[in-house]
Amino acid sequence: MLADIGCDHGFFFAAALKRGLCRSVIASDISAPSLEKARRLAEKEELTGRIEFRCCDGFVGFTPGEATGAALLGMGGELIVSILKRGKDAAQSFGRIVMQPMRGEAELRQYLYENGYAVRDEAVVFDAGRYYQLIAANYAPDEAAALPPDWPEGYYQFGPVALEKREPELLPMLNRYKAVMDRKLAAAAMNGSIPPALTREAECTKRIIGLCTARTEDSQWN
Ligand SMILES: C[S@@+](CC[C@H](N)C(=O)[O-])C[C@H]1O[C@@H](n2cnc3c(N)ncnc32)[C@H](O)[C@@H]1O
């Protein structure tokens, strides 16, 4: 059983059912009109019998153990964190939660690392000119790893799991991010003052690019 939280139009759960990734779905959204869109798609795709629709706030409308996996896709990282916090008991009971933040990746990853979630997998996807980070995690305080020793301390914009599995799009994403940082640094320098947070962001990105490059040289990344 998969819970698609914030399902909106329902494209994700429809694809998951059709590809056989799950047998049934609880499709939920805080917005009744969004859920109505999902209902219409399910009818059109003849999937209605395998879906329960639920209008509720995140995990608050779920009881612990009700589903094994959850997807929280296409939302801001801060919103995902607030959903995990508000429905803590149910959220902590899921075997896997797959999250795809549109922004606020650092806030989300920091919450997971500091609150007993084990990050099991990460992916970087490039689509229509934009990079997306996906994180799969579950609450498992005994198995939750800290950031690795060679990782910039307390830096969560990117993930060490993606680095360890040599995600093919990680290095291109980092290089693009570095180019943005370089432009911001140059603009700040022209204005005569570089914010320390910007310097740190640029340094951390550079360091992770170094870790990627080192692994490329001693392995078969790509
Ligand atoms: C941008 S859409 C993403 C839709 C879909 N998950 C996707 O990836 O394409 C975000 C959806 O999250 C829903 N949402 C926002 N806050 C929510 C909450 N607290 N609980 C459940 N759904 C929420 C919104 O109503 C909206 O339909």
The ligand as an SDF file (V2000), in Angstrom:
LIG
                    3D

 27 29  0  0  0  0  0  0  0  0999 V2000
    2.8100   21.1090   -6.5350 C   0  0  0  0  0  0  0  0  0  0  0  0
    1.6760   19.9030   -6.0720 S   0  0  0  0  0  0  0  0  0  0  0  0
    2.5820   18.4080   -6.3400 C   0  0  0  0  0  0  0  0  0  0  0  0
    1.7180   17.3440   -6.8880 C   0  0  0  0  0  0  0  0  0  0  0  0
    2.3310   15.9790   -7.0970 C   0  0  0  0  0  0  0  0  0  0  0  0
    2.7260   15.3830   -5.8300 N   0  0  0  0  0  0  0  0  0  0  0  0
    3.4800   16.0400   -8.0680 C   0  0  0  0  0  0  0  0  0  0  0  0
    4.6150   15.7890   -7.6760 O   0  0  0  0  0  0  0  0  0  0  0  0
    3.2770   16.3370   -9.2280 O   0  0  0  0  0  0  0  0  0  0  0  0
    1.6040   20.0090   -4.3170 C   0  0  0  0  0  0  0  0  0  0  0  0
    0.3280   19.4180   -3.7440 C   0  0  0  0  0  0  0  0  0  0  0  0
    0.4910   19.2860   -2.3410 O   0  0  0  0  0  0  0  0  0  0  0  0
   -0.7280   19.6000   -1.7180 C   0  0  0  0  0  0  0  0  0  0  0  0
   -0.4740   19.9250   -0.3140 N   0  0  0  0  0  0  0  0  0  0  0  0
    0.0770   21.0550    0.1810 C   0  0  0  0  0  0  0  0  0  0  0  0
    0.1480   20.9680    1.5300 N   0  0  0  0  0  0  0  0  0  0  0  0
   -0.3480   19.7690    1.8730 C   0  0  0  0  0  0  0  0  0  0  0  0
   -0.5470   19.0940    3.1140 C   0  0  0  0  0  0  0  0  0  0  0  0
   -0.2170   19.6810    4.2700 N   0  0  0  0  0  0  0  0  0  0  0  0
   -1.0820   17.8640    3.0980 N   0  0  0  0  0  0  0  0  0  0  0  0
   -1.4470   17.2690    1.9420 C   0  0  0  0  0  0  0  0  0  0  0  0
   -1.2960   17.8630    0.7430 N   0  0  0  0  0  0  0  0  0  0  0  0
   -0.7490   19.0960    0.7080 C   0  0  0  0  0  0  0  0  0  0  0  0
   -1.2740   20.7580   -2.5570 C   0  0  0  0  0  0  0  0  0  0  0  0
   -2.6660   20.9160   -2.3830 O   0  0  0  0  0  0  0  0  0  0  0  0
   -0.8800   20.2990   -3.9710 C   0  0  0  0  0  0  0  0  0  0  0  0
   -1.9060   19.5630   -4.5780 O   0  0  0  0  0  0  0  0  0  0  0  0
  1  2  1  0
  2  3  1  0
  2 10  1  0
  3  4  1  0
  4  5  1  0
  5  6  1  0
  5  7  1  0
  7  8  2  0
  7  9  1  0
 10 11  1  0
 11 12  1  0
 11 26  1  0
 12 13  1  0
 13 14  1  0
 13 24  1  0
 14 15  1  0
 14 23  1  0
 15 16  2  0
 16 17  1  0
 17 18  1  0
 17 23  2  0
 18 19  1  0
 18 20  2  0
 20 21  1  0
 21 22  2  0
 22 23  1  0
 24 25  1  0
 24 26  1  0
 26 27  1  0
M  CHG  2   2   1   9  -1
M  END
$$$$
